Every structure is written in C-alpha cells, then in structure tokens.
C-alpha cells in the first residue's frame, strides 16, 4: 500500500550499483514498505557522462521508469560532488588546494574548486542537459543540488584561481586599498598593502595570519559556494519554468542537503534561494563526533541508550535546520542502522530508527528519507547499513519502517501543524568564525556556548528556533544572543526595537567586542550594545578550570560560582540614556561577591520601552542557564512544559506534544500536573 500523506517517507537509491533486472524488484519493495520518495543520481556523473560530451541517459531513464511504475516520486540529484576521472585528468585545475598549499587528488568525492572556470563550465553543461531531459518528467518532484557542500574539509580552496577571485571580492567590498588596510588593521606588524596583487590567501604564514584577513577569506569562500549554488539554481529554475506542468501539479522544487551544525559555510545565505532546506541526520555519528565541539571537554554527558545518539545534539541540528528558513524541512539522509565514518559506529537495536523518525517529525520535518536502500558492496561505504542487507534481504531499518505503518495516520495529522516557538536563539556564522580564529580562552566555542542555552531550554520543555540575526523576530517573545561578538549597529537597533515592543532580549559575554571587520571596538564594551543593555564593562577575565567567582542573587536555583569567563558590569550613565528612560532604572539581578569584580553586577536587567534587555556577565553552566531562562520565561509569561529528566525530550507541534525517551530507563514527566511515563527508547504522543 502506498501512503499518501503530509508526512512522507523515502530512501536514497543507487541503481547504478545494481543489475538492471533488480530495479523493478527494489521499486516494488519500496512501495510495499510504505516509501513514496526516492533520491537518485547525486553521485553518478561518470555513469551519466562517461566521456566528455558523451551522455548516457538510457539507464537513468529506465531506473526512473521502474520507480514511477510503482507510483514512487523521484528527487534527482545533480552529480557535481563527484567529478569523474576523465574530467580531473583533462582539467586538473578543477582540483582544490588545501591549507597546506597541496593540490588534492582524484579518488573520493568533493575534489573540486567552486571558482574553477573549467569546473563551472562542466557543471553548467551536465546540469543543463539533465534539466532539459527531466525538468518536465512527471515522476521527478524536485532537485537536490550537489551533495553536502564543504564536507571533508573542502569549504575553502586556496588555489591560484581562488586567490585571484578573492582579490576581486575584496576590491568589490573595500573599493580602495586604504579602506582595506584600515579595516584589517594592517599597520600592525608592517602588513600594509600597496597593491592588490600583494594579497594572497591567508595560509603558510610563519605564525597566525591576520584574523581580519582570514575572516574575510572565510566569507569569500562561503560566498564562492553560494555563487556556485546559484549557477545551478538559475539553470534548473529556467528549465522548470519552461516545463511548468499544465495539470496543476506543483512545479519541481530545488533544495540541497546541509549538515546540521557544520561550521564552515554560512547556511543562512545558502538557504535563502532554496525552496526549502534538508539535512543529513546520523544520530550515533553526531553523538560520537559532533558532540565533541558542543559539550565542554570534561563536562558530564547525559545517560543515554548507547545506540540512540544524543537527542540534544540531534535536536540542535533539527532546530537549526528548521530555523534556516523558519519553516518545515526534510531529513534527506536519515540513519537507519550502523554507519561507517564515526568512532565506534555503534550497532542499532529495534525501536531506535522509529525513535529517530519521530524526533525528526516532532522537530518540524515533513519528510524522512532513509540512507540508504541497500548496503553497498563497494568502496568507502561497505560497512554502512541500508534498509536492506548486502544480499538484498530486509535489514532492521526495513522492518522498522514497516512497523510504523500503524502510526502513519497520526504522523500525517501532526505534520499538518507547524512548529511554533516563542523563543529564538541567534546564530551568526561570522561571529562563529571570528571566535574560532581567536577564542582567547581555550574551549570557548561559539556553538558550544549556544548549546548550553539550547540544552537548558530543552530540559524546561521549551521549543526554540535557532535563527539568523537577520530573521523576522515578530513571532518571538524572547531572543537569546549569548555571544554577539562582532558588534553590528543594525542588529543592535533591531534588538532595541524588538525589546521596545515588549520583547525580552538576553545578551551574554564578549558581545560587541569587535567590529564587523574583526577589529576590537574603540567604544566602551559592550560596544554598540551598550545603549540597549544600559551597562559598561569594568573588565573581563578568562578563568582557568579551578577558578570561579561567587555570586549572590534572588533568582531561584541560580547558584555560583561564575566560572570559565566573567565580566564586571557597571551602569552606563549617560545623558542620552537617562533622557530616554527617565532615569537609571538598571536592575542588578546577580552580584559578584568575590574576585576582582566583587560588589559589581554579574547579571542585569534594563528596561527598554515595553520590554527588557538582560546582560549575563559570565559563561554559565547548564544549571545556571536553566535557572536564568526559567526566570526570563516567568517574566515573559511563557509556560514551561515541564522540568524534564535528562534524556527525555518534549516537542510540541500544533496541539500535539511528542515525548521521546532516549535513555535505557523508563522516565516520567509531569505534564499539566499529571505524571506521564515513557518507556526506554520509546515515544508518547499527547493531545
């Protein structure tokens, strides 16, 4: 039976890996297990074009026909993440250069420079021919551009072509060398430039390169992939427009697959021109690898089932992806068994794939596409599970998908409702890069800092959107900006307007420390955010692990010490501010009682119009963040769903609340005064 609903299920399929006589068998099995979407083609360039200009489409035509015969819908991937051997041999300049100045070789994937004229030319040709052939195909519902931009440390290329393109990029940005030298502070260490051709990519320097130079190169590199993506979008949009369906079917969509908390590209910019966004969810791999950059190195982790991944890490990526367009998203690759690229590559037990599927749905996903259909016999992914085993027999993932048949109607009902959050967490990739370049205090990671607040909200059962500083704020009552490192006057004004209208803003340590070009501000800290916060810093301290300053506060459950990073806060008296507020109404909510900032404020509240702006003067642990956020939620009148035990996640979508237990034990939450029990690695839906 084919399930047609708002919530869709699919699979990633590689017909080029299997005999043609198997395709119809696979298609029937996909339909029978309840799948409706199949992604194909994203790694098949050599099969599509075995020699330059020699295209072979019969195999793909037949593969799509086999799927269409079973009423399956196709997402077609452009194959540009895998330039074939003949292309790399004929045009070796398409191969990227790494940060050590070495040309990368053919033999895996993502071996391409986004600025290479040859690579762009061949991209345009393969995408054009594909689009002309399939843009009007009734079985093709959409396109995935490329695959995982920037994966395998390929977001930044340092070849001569990129060097020339970077010079053009900075010329367009700064116009004159005088402006560039001023923005980069090149007077330091006699780095002043007198000609554009003196400026190279910031690699192979004796010691650390100029951080302003590097930040702009990161921006340029992200813009290079944005420009490369747009080449494909324009070609596909043109072909889709020329083949607009006459039967009122929805035109083919365009998307690409992101990688959750991947830090090397500006996902906000990449997401804007897409119809919707998708990401690739591998919970056990992220728990083993990505979590290392989100938890503090010696921080205790939650007690979780060994095969369930980490729901806070996975949830952070779900909510980040949803926030890219403040809209529903897809999971384009959902783990359905063990993977092959992590540390332990943990095995998966019955019930876990169902748990992951429900987590994606509850977080705002409208489709879950499992990776992959059948385990590969070949090459780098031989140990990666599929819904089928290597021999074509059903694996655990297949049985899990089949076992969810009875839940599909409820899933469909839930998916018709958007996820609505009243709290927003600001994520700025420019701040991320700048702090990555100069963390000052070891282990001060930008995403790590945001993750503290994210986890605290999840323990309170509060839904949060992770959004761009440029995003629409009207849907929110609280905006959290824990580290707005590069002071932006436009953002300061936006936050002030948001607070004036009755909103609550929380800023945190290191905010406003630098200018947009990565120079330290010459204003009193927190720079451009001084007006909204009503404070100035007396000083700041990066603290070693065994040092902390005691605090005193009336906020329930907020206990010291203030550790890791601390700032002394003083009232910022000014005639302008007092004229606006009618006096100095700054409140001290927490006070340092020891250390160099003793008797100075550690947490302040400043009235701004009808709302409030808070400044948190230290880097909190999760318990402290939870206490502060509980206070802000009470002040804003936002209800907390529950104080959830570790490992139990609650997410609301419309009138439904989905409780997900990622632990090995039965856990209980008190919802509206009633205890609700959820079994280990199980879910419950409340309405």
C-alpha positions, -999 to +999 in steps of 0.1 A: +000+000+000+013+035-009+009+060+019+000+094+006+001+119+034+016+152+046+044+133+062+064+115+036+090+087+038+117+079+013+150+064+006+183+071-011+188+047-040+218+040-063+205+020-092+239+023-109+253+000-082+229-029-090+219-050-120+191-035-141+169-066-135+169-058-098+154-023-102+118-033-105+122-056-075+136-028-054+108-005-065+081-030-055+097-035-021+100+003-016+063+007-023+052-022-002+071-009+029+054+025+026+080+046+009+069+073-016+101+093-024+134+081-039+165+102-042+188+092-071+217+104-092+238+126-069+270+106-073+266+093-108+284+118-131+307+091-145+277+070-154+258+099-169+288+112-189+315+085-193+335+107-216+334+145-223+302+153-241+291+117-244+260+114-223+243+081-215+207+085-201+191+052-210+200+037-177+186+066-157+155+068-178+149+031-171+156+035-134+132+064-130+106+045-150+110+015-127+103+037-097+075+056-115+058+023-123+053+018-086+040+053-082+072+064-065+083+101-067+119+110-076+142+136-062+170+139-087+205+150-075+229+169-097+261+149-096+286+177-092+301+165-059+319+137-078+337+150-109+348+119-129+384+108-135+384+119-172+374+154-161+401+157-134+428+144-158+418+167-187+413+197-164+435+192-133+429+228-123+395+219-110+411+200-081+412+221-049+443+232-030+443+227+008+455+250+036+490+234+033+492+245-003+488+209-016+467+200-047+441+174-037+438+143-058+411+123-075+398+092-058+370+101-034+345+130-036+342+168-033+375+171-052+365+204-068+372+242-066+340+263-068+358+291-086+374+270-113+362+281-147+365+246-160+345+231-132+318+257-135+317+252-173+313+214-169+288+219-141+267+241-163+268+215-191+258+185-170+231+204-151+217+219-184+214+186-201+199+169-170+174+197-166+164+197-203+157+160-200+140+157-166+126+191-157+092+181-172+093+144-161+061+137-142+079+114-117+105+139-108+092+161-080+124+181-072+161+185-074+189+182-049+218+204-059+252+187-054+257+170-021+269+183+013+288+214+003+320+217+022+322+182+035+356+166+042+372+200+048+365+213+013+347+245+021+379+266+014+402+262-015+435+281-017+444+277-054+456+305-077+422+308-092+407+314-057+435+339-049+425+359-079+388+356-072+395+367-036+413+398-048+382+407-069+360+400-039+379+423-016+381+450-043+343+449-046+340+451-008+365+478+001+369+497-032+403+511-021+435+497-005+433+524+021+399+512+032+411+476+033+442+484+053+421+504+077+395+475+080+422+449+085+445+469+108+475+462+086+495+488+103+502+461+128+534+441+121+540+462+090+514+443+070+503+473+050+494+465+013+503+489-015+489+468-044+461+444-047+483+417-061+503+416-029+473+400-012+473+362-011+451+336+006+460+336+044+479+304+046+515+292+051+524+322+073+551+319+099+527+324+128+489+330+129+478+352+100+459+385+104+424+374+118+407+401+098+423+388+066+413+352+075+377+362+084+372+378+050+387+347+033+361+326+052+334+349+040+347+348+004+349+310+005+313+308+017+302+333-010+320+312-036+298+282-028+268+304-027+276+317-062+283+282-074+250+270-060+232+299-077+246+288-111+227+255-107+196+272-093+193+295-123+197+267-148+172+245-130+147+273-125+148+282-162+142+246-172+114+241-147+097+273-159+098+261-195+083+228-184+057+241-160+030+214-155-003+221-172-022+198-149-019+220-118+008+197-103+033+216-082+064+226-101+096+208-092+113+221-061+150+229-056+169+221-024+202+208-011+213+188+019+230+205+048+250+190+077+234+203+109+260+222+130+286+223+102+306+255+109+325+263+076+297+278+055+271+304+061+240+282+059+217+312+063+229+326+030+229+292+012+193+285+024+177+318+012+174+309-025+162+273-019+125+263-018+131+245+015+161+230+032+172+195+041+198+180+063+215+146+068+209+131+102+232+105+116+225+105+154+251+079+165+278+096+144+269+131+157+269+118+193+304+105+189+319+133+167+299+165+166+292+164+203+329+169+210+325+205+197+293+211+216+299+198+251+328+211+272+357+186+272+352+174+308+315+180+311+294+150+321+272+138+293+236+127+298+230+090+304+215+078+272+209+045+254+241+035+237+225+033+202+202+063+203+226+091+197+223+123+217+189+139+213+203+173+223+228+172+196+204+158+170+177+182+182+201+212+179+207+203+143+169+197+136+160+231+151+189+249+134+178+235+101+142+245+107+154+280+116+173+285+084+140+294+067+118+294+098+098+267+080+094+229+078+124+210+065+133+175+052+157+150+065+173+140+032+195+113+048+183+095+079+205+069+095+187+035+095+214+013+110+251+014+118+273+039+099+309+037+088+325+071+093+324+077+131+345+063+160+326+032+173+300+030+145+275+016+170+251-011+162+214-002+163+186-021+181+149-024+172+130+007+181+158+032+176+151+041+139+114+047+149+126+070+177+148+090+153+119+092+128+095+106+154+122+130+166+125+144+131+087+147+127+083+164+161+110+189+153+093+201+121+104+176+094+078+169+067+098+141+051+123+115+063+145+099+036+165+069+048+201+064+038+204+041+021+182+014+004+208-014+002+242-017+019+270-012-006+293-039-019+318-013-030+345+010-018+343+036+010+308+028+023+310-010+025+303-010+063+274+014+061+239-001+067+210+002+045+173-007+048+184-039+030+215-060+038+243-065+013+225-096-001+192-077-006+174-092+023+155-069+047+176-053+075+165-039+108+158-005+092+134-021+067+115-038+095+114-005+115+098+014+086+073-014+080+065-014+117+055+023+116+026+016+092+000+018+120+014+052+131+013+069+097-021+085+100-011+101+133+022+112+118+003+128+089-020+147+113+009+160+133+028+171+102+000+194+091+008+217+120+039+240+121+063+241+150+058+274+167+084+287+191+082+318+213+120+317+220+147+324+194+184+317+197+206+338+174+233+320+153+257+342+133+283+324+112+305+355+112+306+355+150+313+318+149+343+322+125+357+352+144+357+333+177+371+302+160+400+323+149+406+340+183+388+320+211+413+336+236+402+311+263+407+275+253+375+256+247+355+288+241+335+277+212+307+297+197+284+268+191+294+253+224+282+284+242+248+284+223+244+247+231+244+254+268+213+276+264+197+252+239+200+223+263+187+243+292+156+252+272+150+215+262+152+205+298+125+230+305+104+216+277+105+249+257+106+249+219+133+272+204+141+283+169+178+288+160+178+317+136+198+342+117+203+377+133+185+390+101+155+368+106+120+380+113+116+384+151+079+391+152+068+356+162+090+355+193+088+369+229+124+361+239+155+365+218+187+350+232+220+363+218+246+347+241+276+360+222+272+387+196+309+390+192+311+413+161+292+444+170+266+452+144+248+485+148+219+474+126+214+443+148+216+465+180+188+487+166+167+456+156+170+442+191+162+475+207+131+478+185+121+442+195+125+450+232+107+483+229+077+465+215+076+443+246+101+416+238+128+402+261+165+402+249+194+384+266+229+392+256+260+375+270+297+376+274+320+390+247+291+408+229+301+439+210+338+432+215+347+437+178+337+455+147+324+437+116+359+436+101+372+418+132+390+448+149+384+455+186+359+483+190+371+516+203+338+521+223+334+511+259+323+474+260+298+460+251+303+484+222+272+490+201+251+471+226+258+495+254+226+515+248+202+486+249+218+469+279+225+500+299+258+487+312+295+490+306+322+465+314+347+473+341+368+444+328+368+408+318+386+376+329+392+343+311+393+319+340+412+286+344+392+255+353+397+257+390+388+293+395+353+309+399+337+340+415+309+336+439+276+353+431+246+365+452+211+365+436+174+362+444+167+341+413+157+306+424+182+278+418+208+302+404+239+292+423+276+301+418+303+302+411+306+323+379+334+305+360+350+300+326+346+336+316+335+366+337+328+402+331+322+430+357+291+451+348+286+487+358+258+511+350+264+531+318+253+566+329+247+590+300+225+620+295+211+604+263+201+572+282+186+590+311+166+612+288+152+580+271+144+561+303+136+589+327+165+579+349+188+550+357+164+520+361+190+493+356+185+464+379+211+441+393+198+405+394+231+389+404+261+403+422+297+391+424+307+386+460+343+375+454+371+381+430+381+413+412+345+422+404+332+419+439+302+442+445+298+446+407+268+433+388+270+398+372+235+399+356+215+430+348+180+439+336+175+471+317+140+485+307+137+492+270+103+506+261+077+480+269+103+452+272+136+443+288+172+437+279+194+415+301+231+411+301+247+380+315+282+387+326+296+351+328+296+319+308+270+298+326+269+260+331+237+243+321+221+245+356+228+282+358+215+288+323+183+268+332+177+290+363+182+322+343+160+311+314+133+299+339+133+334+353+131+350+318+102+327+308+083+336+340+088+373+334+076+369+298+047+348+307+058+318+286+048+285+302+074+258+307+061+224+296+079+205+323+113+201+341+123+171+321+147+144+333+179+140+312+173+120+281+135+128+278+127+153+251+093+170+246+085+189+215+052+204+205+037+207+170+003+222+169-019+206+196+003+176+199+032+171+223+056+143+214+077+128+243+108+109+233+128+088+257+165+084+246+175+065+277+176+029+288+152+035+317+115+044+319+113+082+325+085+103+339+075+139+332+048+159+349+026+174+322-002+197+333+000+183+368-002+147+356+027+121+355+034+108+320+056+078+317+076+069+287+094+036+282+130+033+273+137+043+236+100+048+232+077+077+224+043+090+236+021+115+219-002+138+239-030+159+225 
